[in-house]
Amino acid sequence: IATLYGAEQQERRFVRAAEVPRLLIATLQAVEDRDFKHHHGIDPGAIVRAALSNARAGEVVQGGSTLTQQLVRNLWLTREQSYRRKFNEVLMALLIEARFDKRRILEAYLNQIFLGQQGGQAVHGVAAASEFWFGRDLDAIGVPEIALLVGMIRGPSYYDPRRHPERARARRELVLGVMEEVGLISNIERRAASAAPLGVGSGRQLTRNRYPAFLAVVRAQLKRDFPDAALRAQGLSIFTTLAPSAQSFADEAVDQGLVSLGKRAEGLEAAVVVVEPRSGALLAVVGGREGDAQGYNRAVDAERPIGSLVKPFVYLLALAQPQNFSLMTPLPDRELTVPIRGGKSWTPKNIDGVSHGDVALLEALVRSFNLATVHLGMEIGVGRVERLLESLIPGADISPHPSLLLGATDLSPMQVAQAYQYLAADGVPQPLRALDAVLDTAGRPLTRYRPPSDAGALVQASRLTTYALQETARRGTASALVGLGLGKLSAAGKTGTSNDNRDSWFAGYTGSHLAVVWVGADDNSETGLFGSTGAMRVWAKLFGQLPSQPLKPDLREDPHLVWVDMRWQAQTDPDCEGARTLPFAQGFEPERYEPCYAEPVEEERGGWFDWGQG
């Protein structure tokens, strides 16, 4: 998918001589070194023939230097015109011819020859040049392309077919003449090739421009894991975790999702991170609306307030204390004022401006009630929430202010994905990685990346949190996913919106994929979007195409969890009207039992827990 570079920015595609079209090799020798098979590094006769041919043509048609001399010049010498440099060139050519056979020399030449430039990046070798100029593999080019490539060896910048098409066409015509002269092509083939267009695209990009956001992560992880000297060595094979199909779907989802917003999408940007949660493998990274654009990588570098995306981790900590909290624990969703530093205070509000009384913990998360979350977080301790996030996201700077409970902390989409990986992987933490293996030139592994398999300390709590997030996607703040046709995935998800609707977030996962989406403006202006109206649309577009397994948590097989038929705060019979089966930590399920005919307590009816709302 790309070539990574050391100090010199060089694009290469290594090929064996046997993989190069025979016509290209024959044309190269006919134009550049007709006696290549017979000389010993220098060819005095070729110098005389080249001088005569060039005099007749009025320009350089043939070169006097052998292919071996050109290889020496490209590898080790400067373009200085001096007797000393020429002497060194001749001496080194003779030494190479004495040491290596013709096939090795030809192969080195075919992979080393300079054939183009894009910005600071040089294109070396016929294979890379074929892709750069024609957008095709070497075995797919024909007579016109071969003639142009060989012709450009004399001066890739001077004969650049994009900048100087007339020069390139004239140069190609001269090479075609040589090809006909030595019998490589017929007169008919020459006329057909002469009439053919140059066949180069107007803006062909090198492969370093593919998936730039993903490759930025690859480079960062390589720099973290290897010394610079190792990375500057040529020939390392780097195997990544990229899934090109997932990357393509993510790019399309950003484009289609933002287009669906109409005029509201003007000035908006987006970022997407797609992960295989069980292994931590990064499958796709989108750093901006223009997926192929180099530069600012919003998936990694844009740290923005995450809003309600933080809430599942508050509830995770609560559910890790089964002696105190369960999915049915009532929480006060009532106004409160929290003292903060400097003698000030903070008075949070629900998004709808309404207090809902006492609500079940499950419902507080499903409906993303701010007041209930703050009450819960203050009881658990803001410092514990801070420490949990910092343990899940190494290097994250989390501020332990009470407003953290509602997402007043800045994280990047990559950091959010790292946190949600824990939930999506059933409580087994894995560092997100873009690398699978790095091999040396002999194919020996320098390192292989194998994810750890030890479960975290909050496995049962993470499973209960996932259950609540599935309910969120089924009938809560992310219930629009069902209307968008994604109900069959049984996904778990959470919307997030920062103050004044500046940032729209969605984090969601299925049985095989986790994706985090951010939508916002680079200047931090208001977008008018909630998590469900912006980022979740992009997520839905992605999972509408991405082949993904439904999420089926193994809650029923967990020996530490039990399922209980519940009606309000009491156990009941499974066929009782309004009854629902819920998971509890074993040994902490409700003890009270109410049969179907029992009247519920008056303050509970339609009060703190109403199954039907959503």
C-alpha positions as CSV (number, residue, x, y, z in Angstrom):
1,I,0.0,0.0,0.0
2,A,2.9,2.4,0.4
3,T,6.7,2.8,0.7
4,L,8.1,4.2,3.8
5,Y,11.3,6.2,3.6
6,G,14.6,7.0,5.3
7,A,16.6,10.2,4.7
8,E,16.0,10.0,0.9
9,Q,12.4,10.2,-0.3
10,Q,12.4,7.5,-2.9
11,E,9.6,5.5,-4.4
12,R,10.5,2.0,-5.6
13,R,8.9,-1.2,-6.7
14,F,11.6,-3.9,-6.7
15,V,11.3,-6.3,-9.6
16,R,13.4,-9.2,-10.8
17,A,14.8,-9.0,-14.3
18,A,12.6,-11.9,-15.4
19,E,9.5,-9.9,-14.4
20,V,10.3,-7.0,-16.7
21,P,8.9,-7.2,-20.2
22,R,11.5,-8.5,-22.6
23,L,10.7,-5.7,-25.1
24,L,11.5,-3.1,-22.5
25,I,14.9,-4.7,-21.7
26,A,15.7,-5.0,-25.4
27,T,14.7,-1.4,-26.1
28,L,16.8,-0.2,-23.1
29,Q,19.9,-2.0,-24.5
30,A,19.2,-0.8,-28.0
31,V,19.1,2.9,-26.9
32,E,21.5,3.0,-24.0
33,D,24.0,0.1,-24.4
34,R,23.9,-2.1,-27.4
35,D,27.0,-4.1,-26.4
36,F,25.9,-4.6,-22.8
37,K,26.2,-8.4,-23.0
38,H,29.7,-8.3,-24.3
39,H,31.7,-5.3,-22.8
40,H,33.4,-5.3,-19.4
41,G,32.0,-2.1,-18.0
42,I,33.1,0.4,-20.6
43,D,32.6,0.4,-24.4
44,P,34.8,2.7,-26.5
45,G,33.1,1.6,-29.7
46,A,29.7,2.7,-28.2
47,I,31.1,6.2,-27.6
48,V,32.0,6.6,-31.3
49,R,28.6,5.2,-32.5
50,A,26.7,7.4,-30.1
51,A,28.6,10.5,-31.3
52,L,27.7,9.7,-34.9
53,S,24.0,8.9,-34.2
54,N,23.6,12.0,-32.1
55,A,25.2,14.2,-34.8
56,R,22.8,12.8,-37.4
57,A,19.7,13.3,-35.1
58,G,20.7,16.7,-33.9
59,E,20.2,15.6,-30.3
60,V,21.2,12.8,-27.9
61,V,19.6,9.6,-29.3
62,Q,22.2,7.2,-27.9
63,G,24.5,7.4,-24.9
64,G,28.1,6.7,-24.8
65,S,28.1,5.5,-21.2
66,T,27.3,1.8,-20.6
67,L,24.5,0.8,-18.4
68,T,27.1,-0.2,-15.8
69,Q,28.5,3.3,-15.8
70,Q,25.1,4.8,-15.5
71,L,24.4,2.6,-12.5
72,V,27.6,3.7,-10.9
73,R,26.7,7.3,-11.5
74,N,23.2,6.9,-10.0
75,L,24.4,5.0,-7.0
76,W,27.6,6.7,-5.9
77,L,28.7,9.7,-8.0
78,T,27.6,13.3,-8.5
79,R,26.8,15.0,-11.8
80,E,30.1,16.9,-11.7
81,Q,31.8,17.2,-15.0
82,S,35.4,16.5,-14.3
83,Y,38.1,14.0,-15.4
84,R,38.4,12.8,-11.8
85,R,34.7,11.9,-11.6
86,K,34.9,10.2,-15.0
87,F,37.9,8.2,-14.0
88,N,36.2,7.0,-10.8
89,E,33.1,6.1,-12.9
90,V,35.1,4.0,-15.3
91,L,37.1,2.3,-12.5
92,M,34.0,1.5,-10.5
93,A,32.2,0.2,-13.6
94,L,35.1,-2.2,-14.2
95,L,35.1,-3.4,-10.6
96,I,31.3,-4.1,-10.7
97,E,31.6,-6.0,-14.0
98,A,34.4,-8.1,-12.4
99,R,32.4,-8.8,-9.3
100,F,28.8,-9.3,-10.6
101,D,27.2,-11.1,-13.5
102,K,25.2,-9.2,-16.2
103,R,21.9,-10.3,-14.9
104,R,22.6,-8.8,-11.4
105,I,23.9,-5.6,-13.0
106,L,20.8,-5.2,-15.3
107,E,18.4,-6.0,-12.4
108,A,20.1,-3.3,-10.2
109,Y,19.8,-0.8,-13.1
110,L,16.2,-1.5,-13.7
111,N,15.4,-0.9,-10.0
112,Q,17.7,2.1,-9.5
113,I,17.3,4.3,-12.6
114,F,15.7,7.7,-11.8
115,L,12.5,8.2,-13.8
116,G,10.5,11.0,-12.2
117,Q,9.9,13.4,-9.4
118,Q,6.8,14.5,-7.4
119,G,7.6,17.3,-5.0
120,G,10.4,16.0,-2.7
121,Q,9.8,12.4,-3.7
122,A,11.9,10.7,-6.4
123,V,10.7,7.8,-8.5
124,H,13.3,5.1,-9.0
125,G,13.0,2.0,-11.1
126,V,10.9,1.0,-14.1
127,A,8.1,-0.7,-12.0
128,A,7.5,2.4,-9.8
129,A,7.7,4.6,-12.9
130,S,5.1,2.5,-14.7
131,E,2.7,3.0,-11.9
132,F,3.5,6.7,-11.4
133,W,3.2,7.7,-15.1
134,F,0.6,5.3,-16.5
135,G,-1.2,4.0,-13.4
136,R,-0.5,0.4,-14.5
137,D,1.7,-2.5,-13.5
138,L,4.8,-3.1,-15.5
139,D,3.4,-6.1,-17.3
140,A,0.4,-4.1,-18.5
141,I,2.2,-1.5,-20.6
142,G,2.8,-1.7,-24.3
143,V,5.1,-0.3,-27.1
144,P,4.2,3.4,-26.7
145,E,4.7,3.3,-22.9
146,I,8.0,1.3,-23.2
147,A,9.3,3.8,-25.7
148,L,8.4,6.7,-23.5
149,L,10.0,5.2,-20.3
150,V,13.3,4.4,-22.1
151,G,13.3,7.8,-23.7
152,M,12.9,9.6,-20.4
153,I,16.1,8.0,-19.0
154,R,18.1,10.8,-20.7
155,G,16.2,13.5,-18.7
156,P,13.0,12.7,-16.7
157,S,12.5,16.4,-15.9
158,Y,13.2,17.7,-19.4
159,Y,11.0,15.0,-21.0
160,D,8.3,15.1,-18.3
161,P,5.2,14.1,-20.3
162,R,2.9,16.1,-18.0
163,R,4.8,19.3,-18.1
164,H,6.4,19.0,-21.5
165,P,4.2,16.7,-23.6
166,E,5.7,17.9,-27.0
167,R,9.2,17.1,-25.9
168,A,8.1,13.8,-24.5
169,R,6.3,12.9,-27.7
170,A,9.3,13.8,-29.9
171,R,11.6,11.8,-27.6
172,R,9.3,8.8,-27.8
173,E,9.3,9.1,-31.6
174,L,13.1,8.8,-31.6
175,V,13.1,5.7,-29.4
176,L,10.4,4.1,-31.6
177,G,12.7,4.8,-34.6
178,V,15.6,2.9,-32.9
179,M,13.2,0.1,-32.0
180,E,12.2,-0.3,-35.6
181,E,15.8,0.1,-36.8
182,V,17.0,-2.9,-34.7
183,G,14.0,-5.0,-35.6
184,L,12.2,-4.9,-32.2
185,I,8.9,-3.6,-33.8
186,S,7.6,-3.5,-37.3
187,N,6.8,-0.3,-39.3
188,I,3.1,-0.8,-38.7
189,E,3.7,-1.1,-34.9
190,R,5.8,2.0,-35.0
191,R,3.1,4.0,-36.8
192,A,0.5,2.8,-34.4
193,A,2.6,3.7,-31.3
194,S,3.4,7.1,-32.8
195,A,-0.3,7.9,-33.1
196,A,-1.1,6.7,-29.6
197,P,-1.6,9.3,-26.8
198,L,1.1,9.7,-24.2
199,G,-1.2,7.9,-21.8
200,V,-0.2,9.7,-18.6
201,G,-2.8,11.0,-16.2
202,S,-2.9,14.7,-15.3
203,G,-2.5,14.2,-11.6
204,R,-1.3,10.7,-10.8
205,Q,-0.1,10.5,-7.2
206,L,2.5,8.2,-5.7
207,T,1.4,5.5,-3.4
208,R,2.6,7.4,-0.4
209,N,-0.6,9.4,-0.8
210,R,-2.8,6.4,-0.3
211,Y,-4.4,6.2,3.2
212,P,-2.4,9.1,4.6
213,A,-4.2,9.1,8.0
214,F,-3.6,5.4,8.5
215,L,0.0,5.6,7.4
216,A,0.6,8.4,9.8
217,V,-0.2,6.0,12.6
218,V,2.1,3.4,11.0
219,R,4.9,5.8,11.0
220,A,4.3,6.9,14.6
221,Q,4.3,3.3,15.8
222,L,7.4,2.4,13.9
223,K,9.2,5.4,15.3
224,R,8.1,4.3,18.8
225,D,9.3,0.7,18.3
226,F,12.5,1.0,16.3
227,P,15.6,3.2,16.3
228,D,16.0,5.6,13.3
229,A,19.0,3.6,12.0
230,A,16.8,0.5,11.6
231,L,14.1,2.5,9.8
232,R,16.6,4.1,7.4
233,A,17.8,0.6,6.3
234,Q,16.5,-0.4,2.9
235,G,14.4,-3.5,2.3
236,L,12.4,-3.8,5.5
237,S,9.0,-5.4,4.9
238,I,6.3,-3.8,7.1
239,F,3.0,-5.7,7.4
240,T,0.1,-3.6,8.6
241,T,-3.4,-4.3,9.9
242,L,-5.1,-2.1,7.3
243,A,-8.3,-3.6,5.7
244,P,-8.5,-1.8,2.3
245,S,-12.2,-2.6,2.1
246,A,-13.0,-1.1,5.5
247,Q,-10.9,1.9,4.6
248,S,-12.8,2.4,1.4
249,F,-16.2,2.0,3.2
250,A,-15.1,4.5,5.9
251,D,-14.0,7.1,3.3
252,E,-17.3,6.7,1.5
253,A,-19.3,6.9,4.7
254,V,-17.7,10.3,5.5
255,D,-18.5,11.6,2.1
256,Q,-22.1,10.3,2.0
257,G,-22.8,11.1,5.6
258,L,-21.8,14.7,5.3
259,V,-23.5,15.1,1.9
260,S,-26.8,13.9,3.6
261,L,-26.6,16.9,5.9
262,G,-27.1,19.3,3.1
263,K,-26.1,22.9,3.7
264,R,-25.3,22.1,7.3
265,A,-22.3,20.2,6.1
266,E,-20.6,23.3,4.8
267,G,-17.3,23.8,6.6
268,L,-17.6,20.5,8.5
269,E,-14.9,17.9,8.8
270,A,-15.0,14.4,10.0
271,A,-12.7,11.6,11.4
272,V,-13.3,7.9,11.7
273,V,-11.4,5.1,13.4
274,V,-12.3,1.4,12.7
275,V,-11.0,-1.3,15.0
276,E,-11.1,-5.0,15.4
277,P,-11.6,-4.9,19.1
278,R,-10.5,-8.4,20.1
279,S,-7.0,-7.9,18.7
280,G,-6.8,-4.1,18.8
281,A,-6.0,-4.1,15.1
282,L,-6.7,-0.8,13.3
283,L,-8.6,-1.6,10.1
284,A,-9.2,2.0,8.8
285,V,-8.4,5.6,9.8
286,V,-10.0,8.6,8.1
287,G,-8.3,11.9,9.0
288,G,-10.6,14.3,7.2
289,R,-13.2,14.9,4.6
290,E,-10.6,14.6,1.8
291,G,-9.4,11.1,2.6
292,D,-6.4,11.2,0.3
293,A,-5.2,14.6,1.5
294,Q,-1.9,14.9,3.3
295,G,-1.6,17.1,6.4
296,Y,-3.8,17.4,9.5
297,N,-4.9,14.0,10.7
298,R,-8.0,14.7,12.8
299,A,-8.3,11.1,13.8
300,V,-5.1,11.4,15.8
301,D,-4.4,15.1,16.3
302,A,-7.8,16.7,16.8
303,E,-8.6,16.5,20.6
304,R,-12.1,17.8,21.3
305,P,-14.6,17.6,24.2
306,I,-16.2,14.1,24.0
307,G,-19.5,14.9,25.7
308,S,-21.7,12.0,26.7
309,L,-19.2,9.4,25.3
310,V,-17.7,9.5,28.8
311,K,-20.8,8.3,30.5
312,P,-20.5,4.5,30.0
313,F,-17.2,4.6,32.0
314,V,-19.0,6.3,34.9
315,Y,-21.6,3.5,34.8
316,L,-18.9,0.8,34.3
317,L,-17.3,1.8,37.6
318,A,-20.6,1.7,39.4
319,L,-21.5,-1.8,38.0
320,A,-18.1,-3.0,39.2
321,Q,-19.5,-2.6,42.7
322,P,-22.4,-5.1,42.6
323,Q,-22.9,-4.7,46.3
324,N,-23.9,-1.1,45.7
325,F,-25.2,-0.9,42.1
326,S,-27.0,-2.9,39.5
327,L,-28.9,-2.1,36.3
328,M,-32.0,-1.6,38.5
329,T,-30.5,0.7,41.1
330,P,-32.5,3.9,41.4
331,L,-30.6,7.1,40.7
332,P,-31.8,10.6,41.5
333,D,-32.2,12.6,38.3
334,R,-32.7,15.9,40.2
335,E,-31.0,19.2,40.1
336,L,-27.8,19.6,42.1
337,T,-25.1,22.2,42.6
338,V,-21.5,21.0,42.8
339,P,-18.8,23.1,44.4
340,I,-15.7,23.6,42.4
341,R,-12.3,25.3,42.9
342,G,-12.1,28.9,43.6
343,G,-15.3,29.1,45.6
344,K,-17.4,28.6,42.5
345,S,-20.1,26.1,41.8
346,W,-21.4,24.1,38.9
347,T,-25.1,23.4,38.2
348,P,-25.5,20.9,35.4
349,K,-28.8,20.5,33.4
350,N,-30.4,17.8,31.4
351,I,-30.4,18.3,27.6
352,D,-34.2,18.7,27.7
353,G,-34.1,21.0,30.8
354,V,-36.3,18.6,32.8
355,S,-35.6,16.6,35.9
356,H,-37.0,13.1,35.7
357,G,-37.1,12.1,39.4
358,D,-35.8,8.7,40.4
359,V,-34.7,6.6,37.4
360,A,-33.1,3.1,37.1
361,L,-29.4,3.1,36.4
362,L,-30.1,1.3,33.1
363,E,-32.5,4.0,32.0
364,A,-30.2,6.8,33.0
365,L,-27.6,5.5,30.6
366,V,-30.0,4.5,27.9
367,R,-31.5,8.0,27.9
368,S,-28.2,9.8,28.7
369,F,-29.6,11.8,31.6
370,N,-27.0,14.3,32.8
371,L,-28.3,14.8,36.3
372,A,-28.5,11.1,37.2
373,T,-25.0,10.6,35.8
374,V,-23.5,13.5,37.9
375,H,-25.2,12.2,41.0
376,L,-23.7,8.7,40.3
377,G,-20.3,10.1,39.4
378,M,-20.0,12.2,42.6
379,E,-20.9,9.2,44.7
380,I,-18.3,7.0,42.9
381,G,-15.7,9.7,42.9
382,V,-14.5,11.9,40.0
383,G,-10.9,10.8,40.7
384,R,-11.8,7.2,40.0
385,V,-13.3,8.1,36.6
386,E,-10.2,10.0,35.8
387,R,-7.9,7.1,36.8
388,L,-10.0,4.6,34.8
389,L,-9.7,6.7,31.6
390,E,-6.0,7.3,32.1
391,S,-5.5,3.5,32.5
392,L,-7.4,2.8,29.3
393,I,-5.8,5.6,27.3
394,P,-2.1,5.7,28.0
395,G,-0.8,9.3,27.7
396,A,-4.2,10.9,27.9
397,D,-4.4,14.1,30.1
398,I,-7.6,13.8,32.0
399,S,-8.7,16.7,34.2
400,P,-10.5,15.5,37.4
401,H,-13.1,18.3,37.5
402,P,-16.7,17.4,38.2
403,S,-17.6,18.4,34.6
404,L,-15.5,15.4,33.5
405,L,-18.6,13.3,34.3
406,L,-20.4,14.9,31.3
407,G,-17.4,14.7,29.0
408,A,-15.6,18.0,29.6
409,T,-12.3,16.5,28.6
410,D,-10.5,16.7,25.2
411,L,-9.7,13.4,23.4
412,S,-9.0,12.4,19.8
413,P,-11.1,9.9,18.0
414,M,-8.1,7.5,18.3
415,Q,-8.1,7.9,22.1
416,V,-11.8,7.4,22.3
417,A,-11.5,4.2,20.2
418,Q,-8.8,3.0,22.6
419,A,-11.1,3.5,25.6
420,Y,-14.1,1.9,23.9
421,Q,-12.0,-1.1,22.8
422,Y,-12.2,-2.3,26.4
423,L,-15.9,-2.4,26.3
424,A,-16.1,-3.8,22.8
425,A,-13.6,-6.6,23.7
426,D,-15.6,-7.8,26.6
427,G,-13.3,-6.3,29.2
428,V,-10.0,-7.5,27.7
429,P,-7.7,-4.5,27.1
430,Q,-5.6,-4.4,23.9
431,P,-3.5,-1.5,22.7
432,L,-4.6,-0.3,19.3
433,R,-2.0,-1.1,16.7
434,A,-1.4,-0.6,13.0
435,L,1.4,-3.1,12.7
436,D,1.4,-6.9,12.4
437,A,5.1,-7.6,11.7
438,V,8.3,-6.1,10.5
439,L,10.7,-8.3,8.6
440,D,14.3,-7.7,7.5
441,T,15.6,-8.1,4.0
442,A,16.0,-11.8,4.5
443,G,12.4,-12.2,5.6
444,R,13.4,-12.7,9.3
445,P,11.0,-11.1,11.8
446,L,12.5,-8.2,13.7
447,T,9.3,-8.2,15.7
448,R,5.8,-9.5,15.5
449,Y,2.9,-7.9,17.3
450,R,0.9,-10.4,19.3
451,P,-1.9,-8.9,21.5
452,P,-2.0,-9.9,25.1
453,S,-5.0,-12.0,26.2
454,D,-5.3,-11.3,29.9
455,A,-8.8,-10.1,30.9
456,G,-9.1,-6.8,32.8
457,A,-10.5,-6.5,36.3
458,L,-14.0,-5.3,35.2
459,V,-15.1,-8.0,32.8
460,Q,-18.6,-8.5,34.3
461,A,-19.1,-4.8,34.7
462,S,-18.1,-4.3,31.0
463,R,-20.6,-6.9,29.9
464,L,-23.4,-5.2,31.8
465,T,-22.4,-1.8,30.4
466,T,-22.5,-3.3,26.9
467,Y,-26.0,-4.6,27.6
468,A,-27.0,-1.1,28.5
469,L,-25.4,0.3,25.4
470,Q,-27.3,-2.2,23.3
471,E,-30.5,-0.9,24.9
472,T,-29.3,2.6,24.0
473,A,-29.1,1.7,20.4
474,R,-32.4,-0.2,20.5
475,R,-34.6,2.3,22.2
476,G,-32.5,5.2,23.6
477,T,-30.6,8.1,22.3
478,A,-29.2,6.0,19.4
479,S,-32.4,4.3,18.5
480,A,-32.4,5.9,15.1
481,L,-30.0,3.1,14.1
482,V,-33.0,0.7,14.1
483,G,-34.8,3.1,11.7
484,L,-31.7,3.2,9.5
485,G,-31.9,-0.6,9.0
486,L,-29.1,-1.6,11.4
487,G,-31.3,-3.3,14.0
488,K,-30.1,-6.7,13.0
489,L,-26.6,-5.9,14.2
490,S,-27.7,-5.5,17.8
491,A,-25.0,-2.9,18.1
492,A,-24.0,-1.2,21.3
493,G,-23.5,2.6,20.9
494,K,-23.3,5.9,22.5
495,T,-23.9,9.4,21.2
496,G,-21.9,12.4,22.3
497,T,-22.4,16.1,21.9
498,S,-20.2,18.9,23.3
499,N,-21.4,22.3,24.6
500,D,-23.2,24.5,22.1
501,N,-23.3,21.5,19.6
502,R,-19.7,22.1,18.5
503,D,-18.7,18.4,18.3
504,S,-20.9,15.5,17.2
505,W,-19.6,12.0,18.3
506,F,-20.7,8.5,18.0
507,A,-19.0,5.3,19.3
508,G,-20.5,2.0,18.4
509,Y,-19.5,-1.6,18.2
510,T,-20.8,-4.9,16.8
511,G,-19.6,-8.5,17.3
512,S,-16.6,-7.9,15.1
513,H,-16.0,-4.1,14.7
514,L,-15.7,-0.9,16.7
515,A,-15.9,2.5,15.0
516,V,-15.6,6.0,16.5
517,V,-16.8,8.9,14.4
518,W,-16.3,12.7,15.0
519,V,-18.0,15.5,13.1
520,G,-17.2,19.1,13.7
521,A,-15.5,22.3,12.4
522,D,-11.8,22.9,12.5
523,D,-12.5,26.4,13.9
524,N,-14.6,25.0,16.7
525,S,-17.7,26.8,15.6
526,E,-21.2,25.6,16.3
527,T,-22.4,22.8,14.0
528,G,-26.1,22.6,15.1
529,L,-25.6,18.8,15.2
530,F,-26.1,16.3,18.0
531,G,-24.3,13.0,18.1
532,S,-27.4,11.3,16.7
533,T,-27.8,13.8,13.8
534,G,-24.2,14.0,12.7
535,A,-21.6,11.4,13.6
536,M,-24.1,8.6,14.0
537,R,-25.2,9.1,10.4
538,V,-21.7,8.6,9.2
539,W,-21.4,5.5,11.4
540,A,-24.7,4.1,10.0
541,K,-23.4,4.7,6.4
542,L,-20.2,2.8,7.3
543,F,-21.9,-0.2,8.9
544,G,-24.5,-0.3,6.1
545,Q,-21.7,-1.5,3.9
546,L,-19.2,-3.1,6.2
547,P,-19.7,-6.8,6.6
548,S,-20.0,-7.1,10.4
549,Q,-21.2,-9.7,12.8
550,P,-24.1,-9.0,15.2
551,L,-23.2,-8.3,18.8
552,K,-24.2,-11.2,21.0
553,P,-22.6,-10.8,24.4
554,D,-22.0,-14.0,26.3
555,L,-23.9,-12.8,29.3
556,R,-26.0,-16.0,29.6
557,E,-22.8,-18.1,29.7
558,D,-21.1,-16.0,32.3
559,P,-21.1,-18.0,35.5
560,H,-20.8,-14.7,37.5
561,L,-24.0,-13.3,36.1
562,V,-27.6,-14.5,36.6
563,W,-30.8,-13.5,34.8
564,V,-33.8,-12.5,36.7
565,D,-37.4,-11.7,35.7
566,M,-38.0,-8.2,37.0
567,R,-41.0,-6.0,37.5
568,W,-40.0,-2.7,39.0
569,Q,-37.7,-3.4,42.0
570,A,-38.9,-7.0,42.6
571,Q,-38.6,-10.4,41.0
572,T,-41.7,-11.7,39.3
573,D,-42.9,-14.4,37.0
574,P,-41.6,-14.4,33.4
575,D,-45.1,-14.2,31.9
576,C,-46.2,-11.3,34.1
577,E,-47.2,-8.2,32.2
578,G,-44.4,-5.7,32.2
579,A,-41.9,-8.2,33.3
580,R,-38.4,-8.2,31.8
581,T,-35.4,-10.4,32.2
582,L,-32.2,-8.6,33.3
583,P,-28.7,-9.6,34.1
584,F,-27.3,-9.2,37.7
585,A,-24.0,-10.0,39.3
586,Q,-24.4,-13.4,40.9
587,G,-25.3,-13.2,44.6
588,F,-26.5,-9.6,44.2
589,E,-29.9,-10.1,42.5
590,P,-33.0,-8.6,44.2
591,E,-34.4,-10.7,46.9
592,R,-38.0,-9.3,47.0
593,Y,-40.6,-11.2,45.0
594,E,-44.0,-9.9,43.7
595,P,-46.5,-12.1,41.9
596,C,-48.3,-10.8,38.9
597,Y,-51.5,-10.0,40.8
598,A,-49.7,-7.7,43.2
599,E,-50.3,-4.0,42.8
600,P,-47.1,-2.1,42.4
601,V,-46.2,0.6,44.9
602,E,-47.9,3.8,43.9
603,E,-44.8,5.9,43.6
604,E,-43.2,3.4,41.3
605,R,-46.0,3.2,38.8
606,G,-44.9,5.2,35.8
607,G,-42.3,7.0,38.0
608,W,-38.7,6.1,38.3
609,F,-38.8,3.2,35.9
610,D,-41.0,3.0,32.9
611,W,-40.2,0.2,30.5
612,G,-42.2,1.7,27.6
613,Q,-40.4,5.0,27.2
614,G,-37.6,5.4,24.7
